[in-house]
Amino acid sequence: MNKKLPVGIQVYGLRDLLENTPENFENVMREVKAIGYDGVELAGLYGLAPADVRGILDRVGLRAISAHVPFDDMVNDIDKVIEDYKVLGVDYLVMPYLAPEYRPAEPENFLKFLETLKTIGKKVAENGMELLYHNHDFEFVPMPEGDYGYDRMFEVLTADELKPELDTCWCNVATGSDREYIEKYAGRIPVVHLKDYIKKGSVKNMYKLIGVEEEQAEEEAGYFGFRAVGFGQMIWEPVLEASLAAGTKWVIVEQDEHYELPPLECARRSREYLRILGW
């Protein structure tokens, strides 16, 4: 592979080092830079003012690529969201998660949600940023017409209003077609999430791993767990090659849980594995 993209990390995976301890932010960011990451995708500001976060990242030499912003914040005060993240200079605002009542399994509510998303996307675009949507597996549910809810999102909204931030793990869990989805949205997919996992058997509630107890787990008969990139069952060369060909601007490592290993050690392993592949 002769070309490569800059590699960022989603700060959500480092939250245990940052929550309620804003004084740790600069030291953690320095470690992220030392590991070899080029930028960060934020998931909150950890008690710091936007200008302070910007100052720290500038001193450390990391780019604030994007930010995951909760749905309620976007709906209730998009002007404040835009104001804060303009200070940080992010290119992308990302909707990271969708409550059950708005998902494709509830088609009427889902279509209303898309109209709300359209309004937000237009406002974000007017302010020089782009709105992205970060998927899980529940978007890959058929609508009454037979198409996936995920694809309906990008049919109802124009590329100026919404673009994908494909989470390759969840896409793979749902469809097995992560590379194909990157190819499908070539030219419209500026950020790709690199997330690895191991899944065996039947798992009733995969979201308990990210703190969401929304399903009743009955007689779990399998295993699901996140891993550092290169340490799970994902095959990464086709994903990276497809991302390059699709015109993607950034790949971002995300690991929601780390189990027996420290978060920064997992971040290091992911970055080292990508280096082995020439990234």
C-alpha positions in Angstrom: 0.0 0.0 0.0 1.8 3.1 -1.2 -0.6 5.7 0.3 -2.1 6.1 3.8 -4.5 8.3 5.7 -3.9 10.1 9.0 -5.0 8.1 12.0 -7.0 9.5 14.8 -8.4 8.0 18.0 -11.9 8.4 19.5 -11.4 9.8 23.0 -14.5 8.0 24.3 -12.3 4.9 24.6 -10.0 6.9 27.1 -12.9 8.2 29.2 -11.8 6.3 32.3 -8.7 8.4 32.4 -10.5 11.7 31.9 -13.9 11.8 33.5 -14.1 14.1 36.5 -10.3 14.8 36.2 -9.9 17.7 33.7 -6.4 18.1 35.0 -5.5 14.8 33.3 -6.5 15.9 29.8 -3.2 17.4 28.7 -1.1 14.5 29.9 -3.4 11.9 28.3 -3.3 13.8 25.0 0.5 13.9 25.2 0.6 10.1 25.5 -1.8 9.8 22.6 0.5 11.9 20.5 3.6 9.9 21.6 1.9 6.7 20.6 1.6 8.1 17.1 -1.9 9.4 16.5 -2.4 12.4 14.3 -5.7 13.6 15.8 -8.6 13.0 18.1 -12.3 12.6 17.8 -13.9 14.2 20.9 -16.7 12.8 23.0 -17.4 15.7 25.3 -15.0 18.3 26.8 -14.4 16.7 30.2 -15.1 19.8 32.3 -12.9 22.1 30.2 -13.8 25.1 28.2 -13.6 24.7 24.4 -10.8 27.3 24.2 -8.8 25.3 26.8 -9.2 22.0 24.9 -8.1 23.8 21.7 -5.1 25.2 23.5 -4.0 21.9 24.9 -4.4 20.1 21.5 -2.4 22.9 19.8 0.4 22.6 22.3 0.5 18.8 22.0 0.2 18.8 18.2 -3.0 16.9 17.8 -5.8 17.9 15.4 -9.4 18.0 16.7 -11.0 16.1 13.7 -14.5 15.7 14.9 -16.8 15.4 17.9 -19.5 13.0 18.9 -22.4 15.1 20.2 -25.5 13.5 21.8 -28.8 13.7 20.0 -30.5 15.8 22.7 -27.7 18.4 22.6 -28.1 18.7 18.8 -31.8 19.0 19.0 -32.1 21.3 22.0 -29.2 23.7 21.4 -27.5 23.2 18.1 -26.4 26.9 18.1 -24.4 26.3 21.3 -22.9 23.0 19.9 -21.8 24.8 16.8 -20.4 27.7 18.8 -18.3 25.4 21.0 -16.9 23.2 18.3 -16.1 26.1 16.0 -13.6 27.2 18.7 -12.1 23.7 18.4 -11.9 23.9 14.7 -13.5 20.5 14.1 -14.5 19.6 10.5 -17.3 17.2 11.5 -20.0 17.0 14.1 -21.2 13.4 14.6 -24.5 12.0 15.9 -23.2 8.9 17.8 -26.2 7.0 18.9 -30.0 6.6 18.4 -32.5 5.8 21.1 -34.7 2.8 20.4 -37.8 4.8 19.7 -36.2 6.6 16.7 -34.7 3.5 15.0 -35.7 1.9 11.7 -37.6 -0.8 13.7 -40.1 2.1 14.4 -40.5 3.3 10.7 -42.8 6.2 11.4 -40.7 7.7 14.2 -37.5 7.0 12.2 -38.7 9.0 9.2 -39.6 11.9 11.5 -36.1 11.6 13.0 -34.7 12.0 9.5 -36.5 15.3 9.0 -35.0 16.5 12.3 -31.6 15.3 11.1 -32.1 17.2 7.8 -32.7 20.5 9.7 -29.6 20.0 11.9 -27.5 19.0 8.9 -28.4 22.2 7.0 -27.6 24.3 10.1 -24.2 22.6 10.5 -23.4 23.0 6.8 -24.3 26.7 7.0 -21.6 27.1 9.7 -18.8 25.4 7.6 -18.9 22.0 9.2 -20.3 18.6 8.1 -22.8 16.4 9.9 -21.9 12.7 10.1 -23.8 9.8 11.5 -22.0 7.0 13.4 -23.9 3.7 13.1 -24.4 0.7 15.3 -26.0 -2.5 14.0 -29.6 -1.5 14.6 -29.7 0.8 11.6 -29.3 -2.2 9.3 -33.0 -3.2 9.8 -35.3 -3.4 6.7 -37.8 -0.7 6.2 -41.3 -1.7 5.0 -40.1 -1.2 1.4 -37.2 -3.6 2.0 -34.3 -1.2 2.1 -32.1 -0.9 5.2 -32.8 2.0 7.5 -29.1 2.9 7.2 -29.4 3.4 3.4 -32.7 5.3 3.7 -30.9 7.9 5.8 -28.6 8.8 2.9 -31.4 8.7 0.4 -33.6 11.1 2.3 -30.8 13.5 3.2 -28.4 15.0 0.6 -24.6 14.6 0.9 -24.5 18.3 2.0 -26.9 17.4 4.9 -25.5 14.1 6.1 -22.5 11.8 5.5 -21.6 8.4 7.0 -19.0 7.8 9.6 -19.0 4.1 9.2 -18.3 2.1 12.3 -16.8 -1.0 10.7 -17.3 -3.3 13.7 -21.1 -2.7 13.9 -21.5 -2.8 10.2 -19.6 -6.1 10.1 -21.7 -7.5 13.0 -24.9 -6.6 11.1 -24.1 -7.3 7.5 -20.6 -8.8 7.1 -20.2 -6.1 4.3 -18.0 -3.4 5.9 -15.7 -3.0 2.9 -18.7 -3.0 0.5 -20.4 -0.2 2.5 -17.3 1.9 2.3 -17.3 1.4 -1.4 -21.0 2.1 -1.7 -20.6 5.5 -0.2 -17.3 6.4 -1.9 -17.0 10.2 -2.2 -19.4 10.7 0.7 -17.6 9.0 3.6 -14.9 11.3 5.1 -14.3 9.3 8.3 -14.1 5.5 8.9 -14.1 4.0 12.4 -11.7 1.2 12.9 -13.0 -1.0 15.6 -12.2 -4.7 16.2 -14.1 -7.4 18.0 -14.6 -11.1 18.7 -18.1 -12.6 18.6 -19.0 -16.2 19.2 -22.4 -17.7 19.3 -25.6 -15.9 20.2 -25.3 -12.7 22.2 -28.6 -11.1 23.4 -27.3 -7.7 24.6 -24.1 -6.4 22.9 -24.8 -2.9 24.1 -24.4 -3.7 27.8 -20.7 -3.4 26.9 -21.1 0.3 26.2 -23.3 0.9 29.3 -26.7 0.5 27.6 -29.0 -2.0 29.3 -31.8 -1.9 26.8 -32.4 -5.6 26.1 -33.3 -8.4 28.5 -30.4 -10.9 28.3 -31.9 -14.4 28.5 -29.5 -17.3 28.7 -26.6 -15.8 27.0 -25.0 -18.5 24.8 -22.1 -16.6 23.3 -19.4 -14.0 23.7 -19.0 -10.5 22.3 -16.0 -8.3 23.2 -14.1 -5.4 21.7 -10.4 -5.7 20.9 -7.5 -3.5 19.8 -7.3 -3.2 16.0 -5.7 -6.3 14.6 -6.4 -8.4 17.7 -10.0 -9.4 16.8 -11.7 -11.1 13.9 -11.9 -8.1 11.5 -9.8 -8.3 8.3 -8.3 -4.8 7.9 -6.4 -4.6 4.6 -9.6 -4.5 2.5 -11.1 -1.9 4.8 -8.1 0.4 4.6 -7.7 0.0 0.9 -11.4 0.7 0.4 -11.1 3.8 2.6 -8.3 5.1 0.4 -10.2 4.5 -2.8 -13.4 6.1 -1.4 -11.7 9.4 -0.7 -11.9 9.1 3.1 -10.0 11.8 4.9 -9.4 10.1 8.3 -9.5 6.7 9.9 -10.2 6.7 13.6 -9.4 3.9 16.1 -12.2 3.3 18.6 -12.3 0.7 21.3 -15.3 1.0 23.6 -14.1 -1.3 26.4 -10.6 -2.7 27.3 -11.2 -5.4 30.0 -7.9 -6.5 31.6 -5.7 -4.1 29.6 -5.2 -0.3 30.2 -6.9 1.9 27.6 -3.6 3.5 26.5 -2.0 0.1 26.0 -4.9 -0.9 23.8 -4.5 2.4 21.9 -0.8 1.6 21.5 -1.5 -1.9 20.2 -4.0 -0.6 17.6 -1.5 2.0 16.4 1.4 -0.5 16.2 -0.8 -2.9 14.2 -1.6 -0.2 11.7 2.1 0.6 11.4 2.7 -3.0 10.5 0.3 -2.6 7.6 2.2 0.5 6.5 0.0 3.1 8.2 
